[in-house]
Amino acid sequence: MTMAKAAAAKKSKGVSKKDAYKVEGDKVVRTKPACPKCGPGVFMAVHKDRTSCGNCGYTEFNKKE
């Protein structure tokens, strides 16, 4: 396999636009929280025990109940 084919075979990592937004009526609603340090243009990844920013590394842990 050549280098070009190997690079083309890799999948793109990142936020799917289908998962980041939801349409309600005539409004577009964000489904993931925005990073408080980076601003409203950067989404945070939602994990089962935390939310984290992929840009700056800011992390908020969920409270254990």
C-alpha positions as CSV (number, residue, x, y, z in Angstrom):
1,M,0.0,0.0,0.0
2,T,1.4,3.4,-0.9
3,M,1.6,6.3,1.4
4,A,-1.2,8.2,-0.5
5,K,-3.6,5.2,-0.2
6,A,-2.8,4.8,3.5
7,A,-3.5,8.5,4.2
8,A,-6.8,8.3,2.2
9,A,-7.9,5.2,4.2
10,K,-7.7,7.0,7.5
11,K,-11.0,8.4,8.8
12,S,-11.3,12.0,9.8
13,K,-11.6,12.6,13.6
14,G,-13.7,15.4,14.9
15,V,-17.2,16.5,15.7
16,S,-19.9,15.3,13.4
17,K,-22.2,18.2,12.4
18,K,-25.1,15.9,12.8
19,D,-24.3,15.4,16.5
20,A,-23.4,19.0,17.3
21,Y,-26.6,20.7,16.4
22,K,-30.4,19.9,16.5
23,V,-33.2,21.7,14.6
24,E,-36.3,22.5,16.7
25,G,-38.9,24.2,14.6
26,D,-37.1,27.1,12.8
27,K,-34.3,27.3,15.4
28,V,-30.9,25.6,15.5
29,V,-30.0,24.4,19.0
30,R,-26.5,23.3,20.1
31,T,-26.5,19.8,21.7
32,K,-23.0,20.0,23.2
33,P,-21.7,22.6,25.7
34,A,-19.3,25.3,24.7
35,C,-15.9,25.7,26.3
36,P,-15.9,28.6,28.9
37,K,-12.2,29.4,28.2
38,C,-12.2,29.2,24.4
39,G,-15.6,30.7,23.7
40,P,-18.8,29.8,22.0
41,G,-17.1,28.5,18.8
42,V,-15.5,25.5,20.5
43,F,-17.5,22.5,21.6
44,M,-16.6,20.3,24.6
45,A,-16.5,16.5,24.3
46,V,-19.1,14.8,26.5
47,H,-17.9,11.7,28.3
48,K,-19.7,9.6,30.9
49,D,-17.7,11.1,33.8
50,R,-16.6,14.5,32.5
51,T,-16.8,17.1,29.7
52,S,-13.5,18.2,28.2
53,C,-12.3,20.7,25.6
54,G,-10.1,19.3,22.8
55,N,-8.6,22.7,22.1
56,C,-7.3,23.9,25.4
57,G,-7.7,20.8,27.7
58,Y,-10.2,22.4,30.1
59,T,-12.1,19.6,32.0
60,E,-15.2,19.6,34.1
61,F,-15.9,16.5,36.1
62,N,-19.5,15.3,36.8
63,K,-20.5,15.1,40.4
64,K,-20.9,11.6,41.9
65,E,-24.3,11.2,43.6
